[in-house]
């Protein structure tokens, strides 16, 4: 049996958009399917409580696919940290309805209900060469730092928590615009159906109605102050990165936000507007875009 590690949730697609934004990551049970690692065009079926039938010294990252063929990463997950460190990895794509039964089959402990009472299993997760599984972006980042210390993610520089809070504030304000576009623009039919049904319960209305609601019309008014705070964070130190001249995990959190707004943008209303809020946003994106280049396309 592999070792399984479960730590308090912090930053990840489900954390950003589930724990902190209503209705993003409720999970249910469906039979597991065939999952594809697009890197090197390998396929394998994930079985039993132990491991994939094909094993390697690469990290296996479990991520949410978009509808491209082959899929591309779009979620607020640690693929950027793997790129940053240059650690070999494969992406295994998992549709929303399959997350819980698949992770249960691996014997992964549920998220701590005192921290996440609604989301027992969530993406991101990763399978490491020594056999252990880890859920949660920050926990995965800590393990990556352990197995390959250089280049460092500087998890203790004081900016991870500050950046998380700033990003969550922006996402919370823009949720009425952004959330309806996730199934509209990104998700495959099984995940889109699941996403629409569960989010309707959480938001109290169908997502297409949310997109036309007064909340959506006022989203950028609500986002004005959080955006100012985010820009202020980027200007706090001189240099290309949040902490100044040295990149850290905080920059990868922000890079995830930039990519998320890009893939949901319509005629410049999300990423275009964010980028236009201050020149420092585009400058930060340019400094970080190299870590977004490999998205398993």
N, C-alpha and C positions, 0 to 999 in steps of 0.2 A: 504493500500500500504506500502511496506517496504521502509525504508530510503535507499537511494543509495548514495554512497560516491565515488567520482572520484578525484584522485589527480594526479599530474605529475608522469609520468612513470619513473621507475628507474631500478629495476633489476627483471627479470623474464625470462621465456623461450622466450616469444616474444620480450622482450626488448633486451636481449642478441643477439638473432639470427634474429631479424627483424629490429629493429631500427638501430642497429650498424653493422649487417652483412647483405649483400644484400639479400632480397627476402625470409626471413624466415617466415614472418607472415602475408602475404596478405590474406584477408578473403573474402569469398563470401557467398551467401545465398543458403541454402538447407533446406528442412523441418526438424525440430527437430526429434530426434529418441528416443528410450528408452535408458535411461542411468542407469548404474548399480553402486551401492555402494558395493564394494566387501567386505568391512569390515562388519562382521555379516551377509553376504550374503543377504542383503536386495536389493530389486528393487523397483523403483518408477518412474513414468513418471513426468517430469517437465512440468508444465502447467501454462498458464496465466501469468500475469505480477507480480505475488506476490511471490509464494513460492512452494517448493515441496509438494506433497500431504501427505508425511510423514514428520512430524516435530519433532525435538528433541532439547535438549540443546547442542547438538554437533555442532561444526563448520562443514559446508559442503564445501569441497575444490573441485573446478572444475579443472581437470587436463587432460593431454593428455595420452591416453592409449598406451601401446606397444601391441605386438601381442601375449603375453603370455595369458594363460587361467588358473586362472584369471590374469588380467593385473598387471603390476608393474609400479611404477613411475620411470621415467627416465629423466624427464625434469628439467630445472634449476628453480625450483619452490619451494614455501615455506613449502612443507611437512616436510622438515628437521627442520624448526622452530617450527612446531607443535609437532614434536617428542621431540625436545630439551626442550620445556616447559611442555610436558606431557599433553597437552590439548586434550580432546576427539574430534575426528573428523571422518568424513566419506569422502571417495573420490567418486566423481561423474565423470565418464569418458566421455569426449566429443571429438568427432572426429573433425579434422580441419574444414571441411565444415560447421559444425553445430554451431560453436562458435558464429558467429554474429547473426543468427536468434534466438538462445536461449537467449543470453544476452539481445537482444532487447525485447524479450517477458517478461523479468524481469523488464524492464524499467530502466536499467542501463545506465547512461549517457555515451556518447562516450568519448574516450580519447581526451584530448585537442589537436586540430589540429595544434596549434602553436608548440606543442612539438612532436606530432606524427601525421603528416599529412596523412600518408598512412595506419595507423592501427587503425581503429575506435574501434574495440573490440579485446580483447586479453586475453589469459590465461597467468598467473593465475588469478583466481577470487575466492572469498569465500563468503558464505552466513553465517551470524552470528546469534546466537539465538535471538538477539533483533530485527531482521528483515532486517538489512541493508546488502547490497552487496558492496563489495570492489574489484576493479581490481588493479593489480600491487603488486609485491612481497614486496617491501618496505612498501607500504601503509598497506598491510595485516600484516606485521611484527609489524608496529606501533600499529595497533589495538590489536594484540595479547599481546603486551607489556602493553597496557591499561587495558585489561580485566584480565590479570594475570601477574603482575609485576615481579614475581620471578619464576624461575631463569631469570635474566635479559639478554636481547639480547645485551645490551650495544651499542645501535644504535648511540650514540653520542661520541664514544671513538676515533673518527678520522680515523678509519681504514676501514669503509664501502666504502667510495669513493675511497681510495687508492687500496683496493682489487678489487673493480669493474673495475677500469681502467686496472689493471694488468691482470685480467681474460679476459677482452674484447680484449686486445692486443694479448694474446695467441690464443683465439678463432678466431680472425680475420686472423691471420697467417695460422692457420690450417684448415680454412673453406673449401678450395678446396679438402681436404681429408675427412673431417668430414661430410660436408653437403650431399654428394651423399649417404652416408651410413645411413642417417636417414630413408629414405623410403626403402632402401635395407634391413636393419636389424631390424628396429623398428616398422614401421607404418603398420596399417591395410590397406586393399585395398582402402577404400574411402579416407583416409588421404594420402596414398602414391600417388595415382593418382593426387590428388589435389596438393600435395607438388611438384611432378615432373613437372607438367604443369606450375605452377606459378613460380617456381625457374628457369626453363629454360628461361622464359622471363627476369628475373632479372639478371641472370648470363650471358645471351647471348649465351647459349649453353645448350644442354641436360645434366643433371647431370652425366650420365655415361661417357660423353665426358669430363666433368670437372674433373672427377676422374682420367682420363688418360692424362690430359693436363700437360703442362710444369709447370703451377701454382701448381698443386698437387705434382709434382716431387720436386719442390723447397720449399714446404711448411715448412719443418723443418728448412731449411736455414733461412726463414723469421721468424720462431718462436724462433730462437736461442736467440736473444736479449730479446724479451718479457719473455722467460722462465727464463733467467738469472735475470731479474728484479723481477719476481715472487718469485724465490728462495731467492733473496735478501730481499724481504719483509718478508718472513718467518724467516729469520735470524736476523731481525732487533731487536727483543727482545728475551731474554732468556726465554724459556718455551715451552710448547707443542703447543701453539696457536699463532695466528697472533699478538695479543696484549701482549703476554707473558704467564702468568700462568692462565689467566682467559679467557674462551671461550666467543665468541661474534658472532653477525650476520655475521661479516666478515669471520669467520671460516665456516659458513654454505654456504656462497657464494663459497668458495673454495671447500668445500665438494661436491657441485653441479657440479663443473668442474671435480673433480676426477671421480664422477659417470658417467658423460657424456662421458668422455674419455674411461672409462671402457666398457660401453655398445657398443661403436663404434669401439673398438680395434680389429685388426686382426693381430694375431701372434706378439703381442707386439709392434705394430707400432705407437700406440697412447698412451694408458695408460702405457704400458711397457716402452716406451721411455721417457715419462714424469717422471715416477717414477725413472728411471735410471739416470735422469739428476742430481740428488743430493739426498743424504740420507734423507734430511729434508722433501722431498715430501712424502715419505713413512711413515715417523714418524708422519707427520701431518694427513695423512689418518688414521693411526691407532688410533690417538687421537680422531678423529671425526666419525669413522665408526659406533659407536653405534647409532648415529642419522640417519643413513641410513638403519638400520636393518628393521624397519617397512616400507615397500614400497607397502603395500596393496597387497601382493602376497597371 
